[in-house]
Amino acid sequence: MYNSKGRYALMAVFAIASVVCLFYDQYQLAAIAGFLFAFVLWSHFKHSSILLASKHFKNGDHTRAEKLLNEVPNADRLARNRRGYYEFMRANIALKKEDYEAAEHHFQIASRFPLGGKNDKAFVMIHLANLALRKKDKVRSSAYLEKAKELAVTPKALDIISKIEKEVNSL
């Protein structure tokens, strides 16, 4: 759970250790240090700062979470199980900023990736239904609500779905 600066420092340590081990003819230690360097590099591209950002996001520090999410070099390279959380956090931060277009874009991407569970996916669908309702798009909002009903498992989610359904039916 290092940020990018910590990862770069760790990679530098392993690279230097590998070179030093090669200089002293310690090939096995050099191979281990090289392997650890490669692992940290791979981890940087596949997991990036998502875990650290989610910690700040859950604590309500969205500014810090957004800063860590901005460190992700290429979201397309993230592991599937990290990409869903990345997009979910991006979407919620965009909602807080009232950037509804960006929020919808990120929620749509998040809906294609695994999240914590069915209920988390249901809340993504609820957000998408609410954003479609905001645009007065009854068809899309209804479609998102149907999918959310299939996934929702908590009374809170079901209550929100019924409230949005009433709004959609009044269109």
N, C-alpha and C positions, 0 to 999 in steps of 0.2 A: 504494500500500500504506500509506496513511495510516490512523490510527485515526480515530474519529469527531471527536475534538477537532481534529485536524489538518485534516480535511475542512471542518469548520465555519470554521476560520480561513482556509482557502483560498477558500471561498465568500465570506466577508466581504471578502477582498482583491479578488476579482473584482467584487463588487457595488460596493464603494467606487470601484474604478477605473472602472467603467462610469458611475457618477454624476459623477465628476470629468471624465471625457471628455465627457459630455453638457454639463456646465457650460462647458467650453471649446470647444464646438461641434465636437468631434472625433467625428462620428457613426460613422464606420467603426471607430475604436478602441473606441467604446462598444459597438458591435454585437459585436465580437470578445470583449470582456470579458464581455458578457452571454451569449454562446454558451458561453464557458468556464465561467461560473457554472452554466449549465444542464447542461453536461456533467458537472461535479463532482456536482451534485445528483442527476442520473440515476444516476451511478456509485455514489453512496451507497446508493441504494435497490436497485440491481441486483446489486452486488458486495459491498457493505458491507465488513466486516473479515475476510472469509473467507480471503483469501490470507495475511494476517498471522497469523490464527489457525492456519492449516494449517502455517505455518513453526514456530510454537511447539509444535504438536501433534506434528510429526515429530521435534522435538528432545526430546520427552518432558516438556515443561512444560505439563501438562494444566490446571493452575490458571490460567495466563495465557491459554491457548487458550480455556478456558471463559469467562473474563472478557471476551475479545474477542467470543466468540459471543453473549454476553448483550447486547452492544451492537447486535445486529441488530434493527432496529425491527419488522420483520414478515417472517418467513421465507417467507411465501407470495409476496412480491414479488421474491424473489431470482431471478436468471437461472437457467435450468434446469441449466446446467453448474455453477453454484455451489451450488444447493440439495442436490444429492447429497452433496457434500463436507461441507456444513453438517450434514446429518442423520447422516452417517457419523461425524463427529467427536463429535457430541452422543451418539450411541449408544455409542461406545467410552468416553467419559467416564462415562456412566451405568453401563457395565459395571464400570469401575474402582471406582465407588462402590457396587457391588453392588445397584443399582436396576434389577432385571431387567425390570420392566414398562416403564419408560421406555426402556430399551435396545431392547427388542423393538419398541416403537412407532416409535422413530427408525430402526431398521434396516428396518422395513417401508416407511417413507416413502422411505428411501435406495434401496431396491430398485426404485423407480419412476422414478428419475432417473439420468441418465448419470453414470458415475464414470470413473476413469482408463482402465479397460480391462475386458476380460472377466474377468480374474482378480480384479480388485477387486470386481466384482459377485459373483463366485463366493464370495469371503470374506464378503460380506454374507449370502449364502444359507447359508453354513456357520454363521455366527453365529445366524441365525434357526433353523436345524435344531438347533443346540445348545441354544438357549433353549426350543424346543418339546420337546426330549428332557428337559430339566430339569423340565418340566411333565408328563412321561410321556405326551405326545401323539404316538403312533407315526405316525398318518396325516399330520399336518402336518410332522413331522420328516422322514418319507420323501419327501414332496413337495418340501420344500426341498432335500434331498440330491440328488434327481433333477435339479433345475434347476442345482444347484451342479456336478454331474458334467458337464453340457453346457457350462458356462462355464469350468471349471477348466483351466488350461494348465500349471501348475507341478507338479513332483513333491510339493512340500510340501502344496499344496492337496489333491491326490489322496490323499496319505497321511492327512491329517486327515479327509477324507471317509470313507475306509475304516474309520478308528477309530470315527467316529460311527456308521457303518452297523452295526458290530458291536454297539455299545451299543443301537441301535434294535432290532436283531433279537433281543436278549436280553430285551426288554420283554415 
